Amino acid sequence: MALAADDFARDHVAAFNSAVASRNFADFLTRFEDDAVMRFENVPGAGVIELAGRPAITAGYDEQPPDDEISVAGEVRIEGKSIVIPFAWRRDGAPGTMTLDLSGDRISRMVVTFE
């Protein structure tokens, strides 16, 4: 399972980076369930942001698209039923953690914690 989680994590990060580079998040967002929840914690100047459902997630990416890519910055691990991906922003190296819960091969919940 760890190898599959690592592959899923690296594919997810590559899909995110491709979306950032193209400024088009439509394909990236198909990785999420229609009723997925996306939560951002410790957001500078905002605290917590939570988006529920793909329409809200899509609107969030349309209104404030990320403008920097990320790199996997440590060992991808499984915690319970979640895939935990340590990452760093490429521009300034700021660390974070992305926790993904899956439903089949799609993401049902993603929590991004900025450190």
N, C-alpha and C positions, 0 to 999 in steps of 0.2 A: 504493500500500500504506500509506503514512503516514497518509492520511486515514482509511482503514478502521481502522487501529490506534488512531487518536485517537478515533474513534467507539466502538470496542470498549472502550477505556479509560474513557471518560466514562460509557458504559452500565454498566460494571462498578462504578464508584464510586457511581453512582446506585442500583444494586441493593444494594450494601453499605449505603449510608446508609438506604435504605428498610427494610432488615432491622434495622438498629440502632434506628430510630425505632419499629418495630412490635414489637421484641424477638422476632422470629420469623425464623430464618435458613433455614428449609426451602427456600423458593424460591431464595434466594441460592445455596445449596449445590448446586442442580441445574445450576449453571453449570460444575461440576467433573466430570471423568471419574470413574468408579467407583474407579479405582486412582490417583487424583491424589495428589500429594505437596504438602503445605503446610509451609513452613519459615519460622520467625520467627528473625531474627538480631538480636543486641544487645538482647534483651529485658531491660528493667531488672529486676534481681534474679534473672534466670533464665538469661541467656546465650542459648542456642540451644534452640528447641523445634521438633521435626519431627513431623508427623502424616502417616501413610501410609494412604491409602484413605479413601473417603468416610465409612464408619462411624467411623473414628478422628477425622476432621475434624469430623463432626457431634457426636461426644462432646465434643471440645474446645470447640466453640462452646456446647454445652449447659452445660458446667462453668464456663467463663469467657467469657461473651459480651461482646463489646466494648460499651462504653457511650458512645462518642463517635463522631461522624461525621467524615469526612475530606473534603478538597477537593483537586482536582488543583492542584499548586503549581509548575507549570513545563511545559516542553514534553515531551509524550509522544514517545518515540523508539523506534526499532527497533534492537536490538543483536543481530546474528545472526538467530536465529529467535524472539527474545523481544521482548515489548512491555514497555518500562520506563516506569513511571508515577511521577513525583515527587509526593509528597502531603504534606499537613500536617493534623494533627489540628485540628479546629475549636475545641476548648475552649482549648488552650494554644499552638497554632501549632507544636508540635513536629514537625520534619520527618521524612520517611522516604521509602523507595523501595519500590515494588511491582514485581516482575518476573514477568510471566506468560508461560508457554509454552503454546501451544495445540495441540490435536489437533482439527482441523476447527474448529468454533465453540465447543468446550468447553475448559476449562483442564485441562492435564495436570500442571502444576507451577506453584506460586506461591511466590515468596520475598519476604517482607516484611522489610526491613531498617530498624531504628529507628536514627536518627542521634543 
